[in-house]
Amino acid sequence: MWRRLSAAWAHRQEARALKRHAIPEPLWQLTLLRYPFLAQRSAEDLLKLRRLCSLFLASKEFHGAGGFEVSDEVALAVAAQACLPVLRLGLTCYQGFVGIVMHADEVVAQREFMDEDGIVHEFEEALAGETLEGGPLMLTWSAIDPSLDLAVDAQGSIFNVVIHEFAHVIDMQDGLADGVPPLANRAAREQWSRVLNAEWQDFCTRVDSGEHTLIDPYGAESPEEFFAVAVEAFFVAPYELRAEQPQLYQLLAGYFRQDIGAQA
């Protein structure tokens, strides 16, 4: 009895959220026009994506920093790209945080690290986005703005800061940022690690040799960064990733349950 009542209550809450955060048709079409990799999806996928976007907007709180105004266009641009990776997985992947802080431009963060001799070094790092466990998640509009044509970086590699940061969120669901998202069991995790590490080592070799890569060379930093930039490429340029790194493509297609690159 309680379970039936709970399900009915949840259904009513969701229906109210969908109505309250319904996306106007002109704004939805504008978003698809601005981000072609979204528009290329099937009609069924777009219907699911639009629904997820409404629920995402109902569950997250956007905050503009330094006077930046988070308009409906800005919020939907983030929501649509963030929801694409969880189209089959669901928004529970993002339930660990609420706040999304939007800046107009890159944020300069103070960093420090200790070297092998115990000496602490301080430096500044310019950030287009940042993910912290438990939130908030930070994004900069200058790295998302569709008018700036930022789908690829200066080297011709895929660049998508929204998908990148939300890939980190997915990765950190188990409390670790290690490039291994939550999987069914130990065997699945070991298989994932074998494939990902082999692909990462090969990728690092290519980057070190100066070879152009579809995936952002930043992925050579660590397995967790490789996972995030690989997810960027998987959703923005699936056909190209499938051709360049088929094993990595299949790994991601299996996890996200989206075999985009196989669709003719």
C-alpha positions as CSV (number, residue, x, y, z in Angstrom):
1,M,0.0,0.0,0.0
2,W,2.7,2.4,1.0
3,R,4.8,1.6,-2.1
4,R,1.8,2.3,-4.3
5,L,1.1,5.6,-2.6
6,S,4.8,6.6,-2.8
7,A,4.9,5.8,-6.5
8,A,1.7,7.8,-7.1
9,W,3.1,10.8,-5.2
10,A,6.4,10.7,-7.1
11,H,4.4,10.6,-10.4
12,R,2.4,13.7,-9.4
13,Q,5.6,15.5,-8.3
14,E,7.2,14.7,-11.7
15,A,4.1,15.8,-13.6
16,R,4.1,19.1,-11.7
17,A,7.8,19.6,-12.4
18,L,7.4,18.9,-16.1
19,K,4.5,21.4,-16.3
20,R,6.2,24.1,-14.2
21,H,9.5,23.8,-16.2
22,A,8.0,23.1,-19.7
23,I,10.4,24.3,-22.4
24,P,8.9,26.7,-25.0
25,E,9.1,25.3,-28.5
26,P,11.0,28.3,-29.9
27,L,13.7,28.1,-27.2
28,W,14.0,24.3,-27.7
29,Q,14.5,24.7,-31.4
30,L,17.0,27.5,-30.9
31,T,19.0,25.3,-28.6
32,L,19.1,22.4,-31.2
33,L,20.1,24.9,-33.9
34,R,23.0,26.2,-31.7
35,Y,24.3,22.7,-30.8
36,P,24.2,20.6,-33.9
37,F,25.3,17.4,-32.2
38,L,22.0,17.5,-30.2
39,A,19.9,18.1,-33.3
40,Q,21.4,15.1,-35.1
41,R,19.7,12.7,-32.6
42,S,16.6,10.8,-33.4
43,A,13.1,12.2,-32.8
44,E,12.7,9.7,-29.9
45,D,15.9,10.7,-28.3
46,L,15.0,14.4,-28.6
47,L,11.7,13.8,-26.9
48,K,13.4,12.0,-24.0
49,L,16.1,14.7,-23.8
50,R,13.5,17.5,-23.7
51,R,11.7,15.8,-20.8
52,L,14.9,15.2,-18.9
53,C,15.9,18.8,-19.4
54,S,12.7,20.0,-17.7
55,L,13.3,17.6,-14.7
56,F,16.9,18.7,-14.6
57,L,15.9,22.4,-14.5
58,A,13.4,21.6,-11.7
59,S,16.1,19.9,-9.6
60,K,19.1,22.2,-10.0
61,E,19.7,25.8,-8.8
62,F,21.6,28.1,-11.1
63,H,23.6,31.0,-9.6
64,G,25.2,33.8,-11.7
65,A,28.6,34.9,-10.3
66,G,30.0,38.4,-10.6
67,G,26.9,39.8,-12.1
68,F,26.4,37.2,-14.8
69,E,22.7,36.7,-15.6
70,V,21.6,33.1,-16.0
71,S,18.9,33.5,-18.7
72,D,16.6,30.7,-19.8
73,E,18.8,30.3,-22.9
74,V,21.9,29.8,-20.7
75,A,20.2,27.4,-18.4
76,L,18.8,25.3,-21.2
77,A,22.1,25.2,-23.0
78,V,23.6,23.7,-19.9
79,A,20.7,21.3,-19.2
80,A,20.5,19.9,-22.7
81,Q,24.2,19.1,-22.9
82,A,24.3,17.8,-19.3
83,C,21.3,15.5,-19.9
84,L,22.6,13.9,-23.1
85,P,25.0,11.5,-21.3
86,V,22.3,10.3,-18.9
87,L,19.6,9.9,-21.6
88,R,19.4,6.2,-20.7
89,L,20.9,6.3,-17.2
90,G,18.6,8.8,-15.7
91,L,19.0,11.9,-13.5
92,T,19.9,9.9,-10.4
93,C,23.5,10.2,-11.7
94,Y,23.3,13.8,-10.8
95,Q,21.4,13.7,-7.5
96,G,24.5,14.3,-5.4
97,F,24.5,18.1,-5.9
98,V,22.1,20.9,-6.5
99,G,24.1,24.1,-7.3
100,I,25.5,25.2,-10.6
101,V,27.5,28.4,-10.5
102,M,27.9,30.3,-13.8
103,H,30.7,32.8,-14.6
104,A,30.9,35.0,-17.6
105,D,34.6,34.2,-18.3
106,E,37.4,31.9,-17.1
107,V,38.0,31.7,-13.4
108,V,41.6,32.0,-12.1
109,A,42.1,29.6,-9.2
110,Q,45.0,29.5,-6.8
111,R,46.6,26.0,-6.6
112,E,49.4,24.4,-4.8
113,F,51.2,21.0,-4.8
114,M,54.0,19.4,-2.9
115,D,56.9,17.9,-4.9
116,E,58.9,14.8,-4.1
117,D,61.2,16.8,-1.9
118,G,58.3,18.2,0.2
119,I,58.5,21.6,-1.3
120,V,55.1,23.3,-1.8
121,H,54.7,25.1,-5.1
122,E,51.9,27.7,-5.7
123,F,50.5,28.5,-9.1
124,E,47.4,29.9,-10.8
125,E,45.1,27.9,-13.0
126,A,42.5,29.3,-15.5
127,L,39.4,27.2,-15.3
128,A,36.5,26.9,-17.8
129,G,34.7,24.5,-15.4
130,E,35.2,22.6,-12.2
131,T,33.4,19.8,-10.5
132,L,33.6,19.3,-6.7
133,E,32.2,16.2,-5.0
134,G,28.8,17.2,-3.5
135,G,28.8,20.4,-5.6
136,P,28.5,23.1,-6.6
137,L,29.5,22.6,-10.2
138,M,31.1,25.6,-11.9
139,L,30.9,26.5,-15.5
140,T,31.9,29.6,-17.6
141,W,29.6,30.9,-20.3
142,S,32.6,31.9,-22.5
143,A,33.4,28.2,-22.9
144,I,29.8,27.3,-23.8
145,D,28.5,30.2,-25.8
146,P,27.5,28.8,-29.2
147,S,28.2,32.0,-31.0
148,L,31.9,31.4,-30.4
149,D,32.0,28.1,-32.3
150,L,33.9,26.2,-29.6
151,A,33.1,22.6,-30.6
152,V,36.8,22.1,-31.3
153,D,39.8,23.7,-29.8
154,A,42.8,25.4,-31.5
155,Q,44.4,22.0,-32.2
156,G,41.2,20.6,-33.8
157,S,40.3,18.3,-30.8
158,I,36.8,18.1,-29.4
159,F,36.0,20.6,-26.7
160,N,32.8,20.6,-24.6
161,V,33.1,21.8,-21.0
162,V,29.5,21.0,-20.0
163,I,29.8,17.3,-21.0
164,H,33.3,17.2,-19.5
165,E,32.3,18.4,-16.1
166,F,29.2,16.2,-15.9
167,A,31.3,13.2,-17.0
168,H,33.3,13.9,-13.8
169,V,30.0,13.9,-11.8
170,I,29.1,10.5,-13.3
171,D,32.7,9.2,-12.5
172,M,32.5,10.5,-8.9
173,Q,29.2,8.8,-8.0
174,D,31.2,6.2,-6.1
175,G,33.2,8.9,-4.3
176,L,36.3,8.4,-6.5
177,A,37.5,10.4,-9.5
178,D,39.4,7.6,-11.2
179,G,37.9,7.3,-14.7
180,V,35.8,4.3,-13.5
181,P,32.1,5.1,-13.2
182,P,29.8,2.9,-11.0
183,L,29.5,-0.6,-12.5
184,A,27.6,-3.7,-11.7
185,N,30.3,-5.7,-10.0
186,R,34.0,-6.2,-9.5
187,A,34.5,-8.1,-12.8
188,A,32.9,-5.3,-14.7
189,R,35.1,-2.8,-13.0
190,E,38.2,-4.8,-13.8
191,Q,37.2,-5.2,-17.4
192,W,36.6,-1.4,-17.6
193,S,39.9,-0.6,-16.1
194,R,41.8,-2.9,-18.5
195,V,40.2,-1.4,-21.6
196,L,40.4,2.2,-20.4
197,N,44.0,2.0,-19.2
198,A,45.1,0.4,-22.5
199,E,43.3,3.1,-24.5
200,W,44.8,5.8,-22.3
201,Q,48.4,4.5,-22.6
202,D,48.0,4.4,-26.4
203,F,46.5,7.8,-26.3
204,C,49.4,9.2,-24.2
205,T,51.9,7.7,-26.7
206,R,50.2,9.5,-29.5
207,V,50.0,12.8,-27.7
208,D,53.7,12.6,-26.7
209,S,54.6,11.9,-30.4
210,G,52.8,15.1,-31.4
211,E,50.0,13.3,-33.3
212,H,46.7,15.0,-33.7
213,T,43.9,13.4,-31.7
214,L,40.2,13.8,-31.8
215,I,40.2,13.6,-28.0
216,D,41.6,16.6,-26.3
217,P,45.3,16.0,-25.4
218,Y,44.4,17.2,-21.9
219,G,43.3,13.6,-21.4
220,A,46.9,12.5,-21.1
221,E,47.0,14.1,-17.6
222,S,45.3,11.2,-15.9
223,P,42.8,8.3,-16.4
224,E,40.0,10.4,-14.9
225,E,40.6,13.3,-17.3
226,F,40.9,10.9,-20.2
227,F,37.5,9.5,-19.3
228,A,36.0,13.0,-19.2
229,V,37.5,14.1,-22.6
230,A,36.6,10.8,-24.1
231,V,33.0,11.3,-23.1
232,E,33.1,14.7,-24.8
233,A,34.2,13.2,-28.0
234,F,31.7,10.3,-27.7
235,F,28.7,12.6,-27.6
236,V,29.9,15.4,-29.9
237,A,31.7,13.4,-32.6
238,P,30.6,9.7,-32.2
239,Y,31.3,8.7,-35.8
240,E,34.8,10.1,-35.7
241,L,35.6,8.5,-32.3
242,R,34.3,5.1,-33.5
243,A,36.7,5.3,-36.4
244,E,39.7,6.6,-34.4
245,Q,39.4,4.5,-31.2
246,P,36.8,1.7,-31.7
247,Q,37.5,-0.1,-28.5
248,L,37.1,3.0,-26.4
249,Y,34.0,3.9,-28.4
250,Q,32.4,0.4,-27.6
251,L,33.3,0.8,-23.9
252,L,31.5,4.1,-23.7
253,A,28.6,2.9,-25.9
254,G,28.0,0.0,-23.6
255,Y,28.1,2.1,-20.4
256,F,25.9,4.9,-21.7
257,R,23.6,2.5,-23.6
258,Q,23.9,4.8,-26.7
259,D,25.5,3.4,-29.8
260,I,25.3,6.7,-31.7
261,G,28.2,6.0,-34.0
262,A,26.6,2.9,-35.4
263,Q,23.5,4.8,-36.5
264,A,23.5,5.4,-40.3
